[in-house]
Amino acid sequence: MYRPMPPNNPLEKWQANLGATGWRAASGTRIRCRSTHAPSRATHARRGLTLVELLIAMSLMVVVAAAMGTLANGVQQSYDYCQGRSEATQHARVVLDRIASNVRDATANDQFPGVLVVAEDDGGWRFPDTLVIWHPSGTPADPDGLPRYNELLIYSPHPTVPNRLVEIVPPSSDTRVVPATSDTTQWHTQIASIKSSSGSKITTLTNLVRSCPVTDNSSNDIRGAVRFEVRLRPSADEWEDYQNNSLSWDELAWVQGICGSNTGLRQVWLRTELQLLPGDNAVASDLDNQAIAFFGSAALYYEMHR
């Protein structure tokens, strides 16, 4: 068999190698070399948003903004609600603690039980919203008798601004003796005079008291939602019956039924109710604001003698 001899000419060797890789080089033709880089593709320009796409995007932004606004408004309302209730609770705690502390330190005897509620009738309703405490700054002028007016502390809504609960100290120069606890007419007159006196010292304890008009009242008076209640053991009626010999000493309602042969321990129990409105406007027209009721109590004990 005939076998061609390998080329000795370098050009012939190069042509033979090209033929082995699929590239034939004929005489008079150009040889193309393979490139290692792929041909570049044509770059297309980016097109803009259509009107429909723009409207959809704007609608989505409006929905997101409305949702964020609603969320922010809810957070603000929640904060105001919590802040208002916290403030009302703090006011109530200060008021109730102050009243309870003064009740426990009050002076009392057989003629005056240390604490007295002066109630007023208005429009067919009874309003026990004035509390009187025998609380002298020093030694009382007559520890075994009735107090003097300048030894009293008075708690009630302000006579002209009923959403303010105030503490009133009568003028120091008023050394008159108070009437008996049974003389309600005189007490009403004198307490009203002290409240309106320019010489009285008035301290505001809270300005959040719920105030509302009195129904069935032609004058449409506005009153603060404050209530005081005092209970005595033995009660005033029982003590009067004892003095009139209608009850014996042992029949009186002593605390826990314990009494001595000549002395007994009397209990004076005070219950206080306040209705406070969270916020700055504690008036009846604020229908969206719900009042919060707070309750407090205090007790005073002193000896009564046979």
C-alpha positions as CSV (number, residue, x, y, z in Angstrom):
1,M,0.0,0.0,0.0
2,Y,1.2,3.4,-0.8
3,R,1.7,5.7,2.1
4,P,2.5,9.4,1.6
5,M,5.7,10.5,3.2
6,P,5.3,13.2,5.9
7,P,6.1,16.7,4.7
8,N,9.4,18.1,5.4
9,N,8.6,21.6,4.4
10,P,7.4,23.7,7.4
11,L,4.7,25.3,5.3
12,E,3.4,21.9,4.4
13,K,3.4,20.8,8.0
14,W,1.4,23.9,9.0
15,Q,-1.1,23.2,6.2
16,A,-1.4,19.6,7.3
17,N,-2.2,20.6,10.9
18,L,-4.9,23.0,9.7
19,G,-6.4,20.2,7.7
20,A,-6.5,18.0,10.7
21,T,-8.6,20.5,12.7
22,G,-11.1,21.0,9.9
23,W,-9.6,24.1,8.4
24,R,-8.4,23.5,4.8
25,A,-6.1,25.9,3.2
26,A,-6.1,26.0,-0.5
27,S,-3.7,27.9,-2.6
28,G,-4.8,31.4,-3.1
29,T,-7.4,31.4,-0.2
30,R,-7.3,33.4,3.1
31,I,-7.1,31.5,6.3
32,R,-9.5,32.8,9.1
33,C,-8.4,32.3,12.7
34,R,-10.9,31.3,15.3
35,S,-11.7,34.1,17.8
36,T,-11.9,33.4,21.6
37,H,-14.5,36.2,22.1
38,A,-18.2,35.8,21.2
39,P,-19.6,38.4,19.0
40,S,-21.3,41.3,20.9
41,R,-25.1,41.6,20.9
42,A,-26.9,44.7,20.1
43,T,-28.0,46.7,23.2
44,H,-31.7,47.8,23.2
45,A,-32.7,51.1,24.8
46,R,-34.9,50.8,28.1
47,R,-38.4,52.0,27.5
48,G,-40.4,54.3,30.1
49,L,-43.5,53.6,32.2
50,T,-46.9,53.7,30.5
51,L,-49.7,55.8,31.8
52,V,-51.5,52.7,33.2
53,E,-48.4,51.6,35.1
54,L,-47.9,55.1,36.5
55,L,-51.6,55.2,37.7
56,I,-51.2,51.8,39.3
57,A,-48.1,52.8,41.1
58,M,-49.7,56.1,42.3
59,S,-52.7,54.1,43.6
60,L,-50.5,51.7,45.5
61,M,-48.6,54.7,47.1
62,V,-52.0,56.3,48.1
63,V,-53.1,53.0,49.8
64,V,-49.8,52.6,51.6
65,A,-49.9,56.3,52.8
66,A,-53.5,55.9,54.0
67,A,-52.6,52.8,55.9
68,M,-49.6,54.4,57.5
69,G,-51.8,57.5,58.5
70,T,-54.4,55.3,60.1
71,L,-51.8,53.4,62.0
72,A,-50.2,56.6,63.2
73,N,-53.6,58.0,64.3
74,G,-54.4,54.8,66.2
75,V,-51.0,54.9,68.0
76,Q,-51.6,58.6,68.9
77,Q,-55.1,57.9,70.2
78,S,-53.8,55.0,72.2
79,Y,-51.0,57.1,73.7
80,D,-53.5,59.9,74.6
81,Y,-55.8,57.4,76.2
82,C,-53.1,55.8,78.3
83,Q,-51.7,59.2,79.2
84,G,-55.0,60.5,80.3
85,R,-55.9,57.5,82.4
86,S,-52.5,57.6,84.0
87,E,-52.8,61.3,84.9
88,A,-56.4,60.8,86.3
89,T,-55.1,57.9,88.4
90,Q,-52.3,59.9,89.8
91,H,-54.6,62.8,90.7
92,A,-57.1,60.4,92.4
93,R,-54.3,58.8,94.4
94,V,-53.0,62.1,95.7
95,V,-56.5,63.4,96.6
96,L,-57.6,60.2,98.4
97,D,-54.3,59.8,100.2
98,R,-54.4,63.4,101.4
99,I,-58.0,63.2,102.6
100,A,-57.4,59.8,104.4
101,S,-54.3,61.1,106.1
102,N,-56.1,64.2,107.5
103,V,-59.0,62.0,108.6
104,R,-56.8,59.7,110.6
105,D,-55.1,62.7,112.3
106,A,-58.4,64.5,113.1
107,T,-59.5,65.6,116.5
108,A,-62.7,64.0,117.8
109,N,-64.8,63.9,121.0
110,D,-68.3,63.1,122.2
111,Q,-69.7,66.4,120.7
112,F,-67.9,66.3,117.3
113,P,-66.9,63.1,115.7
114,G,-63.9,64.6,113.9
115,V,-65.5,64.4,110.4
116,L,-68.8,65.8,109.1
117,V,-70.5,65.7,105.7
118,V,-72.5,68.8,104.8
119,A,-75.0,67.8,102.1
120,E,-77.0,70.1,99.9
121,D,-80.3,69.6,98.2
122,D,-80.6,70.8,94.6
123,G,-83.3,70.0,92.1
124,G,-84.8,67.3,94.3
125,W,-81.4,65.6,94.6
126,R,-79.1,65.3,97.6
127,F,-75.4,66.1,97.0
128,P,-73.1,65.1,99.9
129,D,-70.1,66.8,98.3
130,T,-68.7,68.8,101.2
131,L,-66.5,67.2,103.8
132,V,-65.5,69.0,107.0
133,I,-62.6,67.7,109.1
134,W,-61.5,69.0,112.6
135,H,-57.8,69.3,111.9
136,P,-56.2,72.1,113.9
137,S,-52.6,73.1,113.0
138,G,-51.7,72.8,116.7
139,T,-53.4,72.1,120.0
140,P,-57.2,72.6,119.6
141,A,-58.7,75.5,121.6
142,D,-61.3,73.2,123.3
143,P,-60.4,69.4,122.9
144,D,-63.5,68.4,124.9
145,G,-65.9,70.8,123.2
146,L,-66.7,72.0,119.7
147,P,-64.0,73.1,117.2
148,R,-63.4,76.6,116.0
149,Y,-63.9,77.6,112.4
150,N,-60.2,78.2,111.9
151,E,-59.4,74.7,113.0
152,L,-61.4,73.1,110.1
153,L,-60.4,71.7,106.7
154,I,-63.0,71.7,104.0
155,Y,-63.0,69.5,100.9
156,S,-65.5,70.2,98.1
157,P,-65.8,71.2,94.4
158,H,-65.0,74.8,93.8
159,P,-68.2,76.9,94.1
160,T,-67.7,78.5,90.7
161,V,-65.5,76.0,88.9
162,P,-67.1,72.6,89.8
163,N,-64.5,70.5,87.9
164,R,-61.9,71.5,90.5
165,L,-61.8,69.7,93.8
166,V,-60.3,72.1,96.4
167,E,-59.1,72.1,99.9
168,I,-60.3,75.2,101.8
169,V,-58.8,76.6,105.0
170,P,-61.0,79.2,106.8
171,P,-59.5,82.5,107.7
172,S,-57.2,82.2,110.7
173,S,-59.0,85.1,112.4
174,D,-62.3,83.2,112.5
175,T,-62.2,81.9,116.1
176,R,-66.0,81.4,116.3
177,V,-67.3,78.1,117.7
178,V,-69.0,75.9,115.1
179,P,-72.7,74.9,115.6
180,A,-73.8,71.5,116.8
181,T,-73.6,68.8,114.2
182,S,-77.4,68.5,114.2
183,D,-77.9,72.2,113.1
184,T,-77.7,71.5,109.4
185,T,-79.1,74.9,108.4
186,Q,-76.4,76.8,110.2
187,W,-73.7,74.6,108.8
188,H,-74.9,75.2,105.2
189,T,-74.9,79.0,105.8
190,Q,-71.4,79.1,107.4
191,I,-69.8,76.7,104.9
192,A,-71.1,78.7,102.0
193,S,-69.7,81.9,103.6
194,I,-66.3,80.3,104.1
195,K,-66.2,79.1,100.4
196,S,-66.9,82.6,99.1
197,S,-64.7,84.5,101.6
198,S,-61.6,86.2,100.2
199,G,-59.7,85.4,103.4
200,S,-60.0,81.6,102.9
201,K,-57.1,79.7,101.5
202,I,-58.1,77.6,98.6
203,T,-55.9,74.9,97.2
204,T,-56.8,73.0,94.0
205,L,-56.2,69.2,94.4
206,T,-57.4,68.2,90.9
207,N,-59.1,69.9,87.9
208,L,-60.3,66.6,86.3
209,V,-63.6,66.2,88.3
210,R,-66.5,65.3,86.0
211,S,-69.0,68.1,86.1
212,C,-72.6,67.9,84.7
213,P,-75.9,69.8,85.0
214,V,-78.5,68.9,87.6
215,T,-81.6,67.5,86.0
216,D,-85.1,68.8,86.9
217,N,-83.5,72.1,87.9
218,S,-84.6,75.3,86.2
219,S,-81.3,77.0,87.0
220,N,-79.3,74.2,85.2
221,D,-76.6,74.2,87.9
222,I,-73.4,72.5,87.2
223,R,-72.0,70.3,90.0
224,G,-68.9,68.2,90.4
225,A,-69.2,64.4,90.7
226,V,-67.8,64.1,94.3
227,R,-69.5,62.2,97.1
228,F,-68.6,61.7,100.8
229,E,-70.3,59.3,103.2
230,V,-69.6,59.0,106.9
231,R,-70.8,56.2,109.2
232,L,-70.5,56.2,112.9
233,R,-70.4,53.2,115.3
234,P,-72.2,53.9,117.5
235,S,-74.3,56.1,115.3
236,A,-75.5,59.6,116.2
237,D,-79.0,58.4,116.8
238,E,-77.9,55.6,119.0
239,W,-75.8,58.0,121.1
240,E,-78.7,60.3,121.4
241,D,-80.9,57.4,122.5
242,Y,-78.3,56.5,125.1
243,Q,-78.3,60.1,126.5
244,N,-82.1,60.0,126.6
245,N,-81.9,56.6,128.5
246,S,-83.5,54.8,125.6
247,L,-80.4,52.5,125.2
248,S,-78.1,51.1,127.8
249,W,-74.3,51.5,127.5
250,D,-73.8,47.9,126.6
251,E,-76.5,48.0,123.9
252,L,-74.6,50.6,121.8
253,A,-73.0,49.3,118.6
254,W,-69.4,49.3,119.7
255,V,-66.8,48.2,117.3
256,Q,-66.5,44.4,117.5
257,G,-68.9,44.6,120.5
258,I,-66.0,45.6,122.8
259,C,-66.4,48.3,125.4
260,G,-65.3,49.0,129.0
261,S,-67.4,49.9,132.0
262,N,-66.9,53.6,131.4
263,T,-65.3,54.0,127.9
264,G,-65.9,52.6,124.5
265,L,-64.1,52.9,121.2
266,R,-66.1,54.7,118.5
267,Q,-65.4,54.2,114.8
268,V,-65.7,56.9,112.2
269,W,-65.6,55.5,108.7
270,L,-65.3,57.8,105.7
271,R,-66.0,56.7,102.1
272,T,-65.0,58.9,99.2
273,E,-66.0,58.7,95.6
274,L,-64.5,60.7,92.8
275,Q,-65.3,60.7,89.1
276,L,-62.5,62.0,87.0
277,L,-62.3,62.6,83.3
278,P,-59.0,61.9,81.5
279,G,-57.8,64.9,79.6
280,D,-58.0,68.7,80.1
281,N,-61.8,69.2,79.5
282,A,-63.7,67.5,82.4
283,V,-67.1,68.8,81.4
284,A,-70.4,67.1,80.6
285,S,-70.3,68.2,76.9
286,D,-67.3,65.9,76.4
287,L,-69.5,62.9,75.6
288,D,-66.6,60.9,74.0
289,N,-64.6,60.9,77.2
290,Q,-65.7,58.3,79.7
291,A,-65.4,59.2,83.4
292,I,-63.3,56.9,85.7
293,A,-64.7,56.3,89.2
294,F,-62.2,56.1,92.1
295,F,-63.0,55.1,95.6
296,G,-61.2,55.6,98.9
297,S,-61.8,55.1,102.6
298,A,-60.4,56.1,105.9
299,A,-61.2,55.3,109.5
300,L,-60.8,57.2,112.7
301,Y,-61.1,55.7,116.2
302,Y,-61.5,57.6,119.5
303,E,-62.8,56.9,123.0
304,M,-66.2,57.9,124.2
305,H,-67.0,58.2,127.8
306,R,-70.0,57.1,129.8
